[in-house]
Amino acid sequence: MLIKNFQRKQGSQLIWLSTLVVSSTLLSTATYAETTVGQVNPKLTTDSSLIQAIGVDPMVQRPPDNRPLATGDSAVIQQIGKEQVSPPTHKTAQNVTSVSQLSDVRPTDWAFTALQSLVERYGCIAGYPDRTYRGQRALSRYEFAAGLNACLDKINEIISAGLADKVSKEDLAAVQKLQEEFAAELATLRGRIDALEAKTTKLEAQQFSTTTKLFGQAIFGLQGRFNNTSNIPRLPGANVPDPATNVTFGYQAQLSLVTQFPDRGILLTGLQASNLSTDAPITSFYALNNPFTRLGYEGSTGGTFTLSDLNYRFLASKNLAVIVGARGVNAINVFRGPNRFESAGNGPISLFAQRNPVISLNAGQAGLGFDWQISKALSLQGVYSAGNPASASGDGGLFGGPTSIGVQLAANLFERLDVTLYYLNSYTNNGTLNSAVGDTILGIVSPVPSNFSTNAFGGSLSWQATPNVNLGGWVGFTTSSIQNSGFSGSVETFNWMTFANLRDIFKGGDLFGLYIGQPPRITSSNLSGNINFPSILSGASGAPGGQPASTTHVEAFYRFPVSKNISITPGIVFVFNPGNTATSDTVTIGVLRTTFTF
């Protein structure tokens, strides 16, 4: 029976707590779900809307920072229009059929009659892309030869068509004389054209794709934290030294292939490799603080590339976009993020500051989502996501394992204020919220995990106070009911955040951010069987109750753009009362993040 080992005294509870720490490795999957988007992830990215997956956060190619969130087309509609993959367009000369089409040629110009004759009789005069002729500028011999060559081609076409009588003998004589005069230049031009055609043919034969674009991002992080101790469990003299204070250096690399289809659809394929983890080892009680100290760009794939995104998004109608796929379909990628600066590579440095944790709740892999632009300033997003879709046995498949379903309403008010309201329902079978931030352990995680059904509510806002100042925040609330036979009760958590983003302070493209908030905290736990986590963590009997203190997260960072594709971000994070424990030391984290994009 599940309650068998949870009605003993303090010693047995500490043994159970040790087992609980060991099982915290289950949270690594939640962390990976956060860091593979890009956000977008995240689009990773990506950080968010369907845009987030293309570029996440941190691969996310965010809309301009001062762009109203819900104005105009839906996020994925904007992205599909933005990511049209086609051969590059160049500003080339435009053929004209009437001299009147050349805006800077007037009847009073001394060469007007000559131009009129060449245009209307032979059609061999071309203007610039802006429909100007620029007749006053100096002309090189090569440019003149190019024009002459165009007229020769036209005359040859006329003669080949049996219309030689349309060409006057005077014109033919003049052209012949010019052809002799510019023979060398004409030969050079024709040689260049032949070489260009050969190169074009070779490129077309060897190119990877005419419809696929490659986006990439590499994050290198140098980070560390000062020595500190944590009172875990909360007993006098039971302080545990932080075993993860070494200065570390690691990376996260993401590659995204965006393939455009003619039906206004996009196939996103994402790969990710990383080798960074700041977590304390699960052999230490201190590991219970890991959800309070994680960075936004950390994660570990063993240094090998793994599949992070494989989904298809398309326009079902003018204002409705749909996403379906086997990887990267979750609320992080489908919901729009009011904070335009959420990005593991270019935004806040901590995981908590990326977005409201309730959006990351039980982030799955495969599923279906939509983004509907109801009106110019109002949109609705929805998503269903499965956490273990490939397993045909046990707690797996699209509907049998950890799952989540949610909706979000996003509005843009007065062109300066973005507001979002969201609701998610999830099912977890490992005793946790399947979140990587704050209080995520709700009940028993081993040997027989608790099952929970969770309702999550939240709201975010972002106010563009001035073109360079963005203020905002969020709140989130969850209530989770235990589903195991013989048990009853629920667990509630609450989190909040306020932030200020200042851009273009010293240089165009720079960003200063200040974030202050409270990670998810258990405010109430009344599970039957004396298995309430806050009480057990305090060395008590597992009686109902919430956490005795609140963690406060304070973060400041400054992103400096070295170039268009390189930025350096120093930052610092203070975690007061980590683990919602007032008797633990403050954790101070220092970071130097460098981001490359291409």
Protein Blocks (a to p, Z undefined) as FASTA:
>chain_A
ZZlmmmccfklmmmmmmmmmmmmmmmmmmmmmmmmmmmnolmghkopafklmnopafkbc
cddfklcfkgcjdfklmmmmmmoccddddddddddfbfklpmkbcfklmklmmmmmmmmm
nopaccdfkopaklmbccdfklmmmmmmmmmmmmmmmmmnopammpcfklmmmmmmmmmm
mmmmmmmmmmmmmmmmmmmmmmmmmpmbfkbccdddddddddddddddddddddehiacc
dfblcccdddddddddddddfkopacdddddddfbdfbdcfkbfklmmmmmmccfkbcce
hhpacdfbdcddddfbfklccdddfehpafklmpccfblkbcfklmcfbfklmpcfklmg
opafbdcdddddfblmbccddddddfblmbcghjedjklmccdddddddddehhlaccdd
dddddddfehpaoiaehjfbfbdfbfbdcddddddddddddddfbfkbccdddddddddd
dfbehiacdddddddddddddehklbghiacddddddddddfbdcbehilafklmmnopn
opacddfbdcddddddddddfblmbccdddddddehihhiakbccdddddddddddZZ
